[in-house]
Amino acid sequence: MNFIDLLNKIIAPGNRIKALLSFLVPALIIITRPINLTGNQSIILGSLFLVIVWMITGWVNREAGATVLLISFLIFGNVPAKDVFNFPLSETMLMIIAAFLLSAGVINSKITEQFSELCIRRFCRKGTHLIVLSFVLAALLIFIIPHSFPRAILMSAIFIGFFEKCKLEADKRPVFLFSIFVAVTATSPLFLNGDVTNNYGAFVFAGTSISFTDYVRNMFLPSLGASILIFFAYILTFRKELRISFPKEENPAKINLSRGGIKALSVMLIVIVLWVLEPLHGISAARIAVIGAGLMFLLRLIGTKDIKNLNYGLLWFLTAMFAIGRTLVGSGVAEKIRDAISPLLPALESIWFLPAIVIIIMFLHMIMGSISAVFAVSIPMVIILTEGIWSEEFVAMLVLCSVVLHFILPFHLGIMMVGYGSGYFDNRHTLKFSPLLTLVVLISLFFFYIPWWRYIGI
């Protein structure tokens, strides 16, 4: 690859002037040094905002943005290199890699495809039935495919095959395909392995950890309530588009378990049992996932091709995102942000303090888009603002639930970008659903999640 090809990969020709203009953002921060920042601190904050602009606009690819951020952290962050590169040295990275490989093994075995097709053809007669199935499958497949992206992609492929068979018009498909991505989003917080990047990562950003069983105790019931509310909100929003009937399938095919399918299910059963028994044996969820991936490799359910197909660009990007929190704290920028925001907030003991924090977190998400970036900025900030009052575990879960369930445009959630980028739905679907979704997320936070956490003593 020559220099021109590399440059085109990093910055598309039509975006070069825009990318150049984006450097005005850090320049302004470095020159003005807001909130009493030092020179190095202004460079750190300027670099962060520069990369956030690139993530929102897509003017520069995310791997290049991650590289710029990591270099600025290493040179100006005043933190050890091991803190900047904490993610590659952590079990979180092992968990994400293992989850991708476990998902690949299950998909390769074709077992989930057969099961899902059987459910569609046997139980779906109306449009609303398909929405029910989206939510049920999204929840059930968590234990077989422990990553949200491949779950949504697999379900989309199955739905499209069903639409082709029953000759559903192309303009009627997006509302059903969109429901898959909403359902996967809504059900992912049910279990720790629902989305290992977000669920696992939130606690890492907070400098703590949580076991599978503790996560279920803290999150399952309120997340179930939130999922049910989101389901009804979806039905209500798209009730007109869902008035469709599907032909009855005569003699639908039964599941034919292959040897590969039996092997895949057996490995996932072992992994799930070990996750549940984590308090007894003490082996972390990440190491259990690695053991499961190793078994799949030995059983030839995955191979070197699947390892080569890992999203290494995403891992590099996450390295930079996970470094943000430690660098902001270590460089003193987080403390300066806290001092600037504190006078604008109600008193910590006020009943309005918690709602104000939630609104700030959701606002940051609407601006930044990237969940990892929001975690990196908001979790350390909230921990500092509430030092000694709120536990790190409470902060991690509060930020997690304020962010991962909510979106207005596709760029607010990575999984929505997958569906949007694949042409399954467009902005008008997300914009139509977002007002009611926003209300549902706030109701879930203040009537399900927070009361439950208080009840169990968090």
Helices and strands as residue ranges (DSSP letters): H 3-10, G 13-15, H 16-21, H 24-32, G 34-36, H 39-57, H 62-76, H 81-84, G 87-89, H 91-109, H 111-123, H 127-140, G 141-143, H 148-166, G 170-172, H 174-187, G 188-190, G 192-194, I 196-200, H 201-205, H 212-237, H 259-276, H 278-281, H 285-298, H 304-308, H 312-330, H 333-341, G 342-344, H 353-368, H 371-385, H 392-403, G 410-412, H 414-421, H 427-444, I 445-449, H 450-455
